Amino acid sequence: MFNLNAVINQDLKQWPNITIKREDAIHPDVSGNKYRKLHLNLDAAKKQGKTTLLTFGGAYSNHIAATAAAGALYGFKTIGVIRGEELAHSVNLNPTLSFAANSGMTLHFVSRDMYRNKNNEQMIAQLAKQYGEFYLIPEGGTNLLAIEGCRSILTHEDAAFDVIATAVGTGGTITGIIQSALSHQEVIGFPALRGDFLTDEIKAWLDKDAIEVLAKWSLNHHYHFGGYGKTTPELIAFINAFYRTEGILLDPIYTGKMVFGIIDKLNRGYLNKTQKILIIHTGGLQGIAGFNAHQKSTNKQDIIIL
Ligand SMILES: Cc1ncc(COP(=O)(O)O)c(C=O)c1O
């Protein structure tokens, strides 16, 4: 079902000291860190005898699309609690939500205010009343099992790298990478959203697991391009140029920002060209269709050329 053998380390043509780990090749619909974060959770749900998965996300969420697809593959019913009540009344769902619905996910739309209670016991109890028992997967899919899954992203073959770079959303993926990185390695995370809170959240996850951290790690906050879901013409031009020269598609929300960041740091001399850099392609390509449709509907010229 999932092709872990398809994950290769591919050297970039234009930047000889950068290699990209093609986690996006694991599965077309449950790709990259989504597979890593979900598979142990789905095993746990099965063991607990649960038949329904419930999770949370925004209208363009990679995690919603992946949970819908993984649920269908593993034989679970799925419920997605979606931020934005107004979407329930729109005639056409965006590509992410229509993919989720077509994969069998029940979409439960809530207001932005209500969505803020997503970790609140009362809200969970209310959802259980409505839908019956379920296995709860948090927003973005991050929990201890997800982090454990992300510890398998790096393998012993990656020991030769000095720097490992990944995109950061909730911090789950980088936590697993930090835990499995070696003492001579430095892990750099590129948050796709604004805010300094992520360092503390990652520290808290690291503390919960109490696995000895050997590698140095840090977050670089200079490449969020205005915040979550925000882009600039420069970013989109970069993603298109990268695709033309390297033949590798990046998404505008996570991996595009991270790869832009690492190459910009290299060009500016903040990273050394003799350092061997491994960047993780965490997938997320499903979001491109929705991004392009949104750009066109708001008369913006910058779209990702597929
Ligand atoms: C494609 C992609 N890359 C990276 C991330 C960041 O992962 P995390 O939320 O574990 O930090 C996400 C978000 O979940 C994502 O969808």
The ligand as an SDF file (V2000), in Angstrom:
LIG
                    3D

 16 16  0  0  0  0  0  0  0  0999 V2000
    3.7560   19.1030    3.6050 C   0  0  0  0  0  0  0  0  0  0  0  0
    3.9860   19.3960    5.0360 C   0  0  0  0  0  0  0  0  0  0  0  0
    5.2370   19.5830    5.4530 N   0  0  0  0  0  0  0  0  0  0  0  0
    5.5190   19.8740    6.7340 C   0  0  0  0  0  0  0  0  0  0  0  0
    4.5140   20.0160    7.6700 C   0  0  0  0  0  0  0  0  0  0  0  0
    4.8680   20.3460    9.0750 C   0  0  0  0  0  0  0  0  0  0  0  0
    4.7170   19.2510    9.8980 O   0  0  0  0  0  0  0  0  0  0  0  0
    4.4880   19.4230   11.4500 P   0  0  0  0  0  0  0  0  0  0  0  0
    3.0820   19.8800   11.6240 O   0  0  0  0  0  0  0  0  0  0  0  0
    4.6880   18.0600   11.9770 O   0  0  0  0  0  0  0  0  0  0  0  0
    5.4640   20.4070   11.9430 O   0  0  0  0  0  0  0  0  0  0  0  0
    3.1860   19.8370    7.2820 C   0  0  0  0  0  0  0  0  0  0  0  0
    2.0880   20.0130    8.2440 C   0  0  0  0  0  0  0  0  0  0  0  0
    1.6180   19.1810    8.8610 O   0  0  0  0  0  0  0  0  0  0  0  0
    2.9130   19.5100    5.9420 C   0  0  0  0  0  0  0  0  0  0  0  0
    1.6630   19.3120    5.5080 O   0  0  0  0  0  0  0  0  0  0  0  0
  1  2  1  0
  2  3  1  0
  2 15  2  0
  3  4  2  0
  4  5  1  0
  5  6  1  0
  5 12  2  0
  6  7  1  0
  7  8  1  0
  8  9  2  0
  8 10  1  0
  8 11  1  0
 12 13  1  0
 12 15  1  0
 13 14  2  0
 15 16  1  0
M  END
$$$$
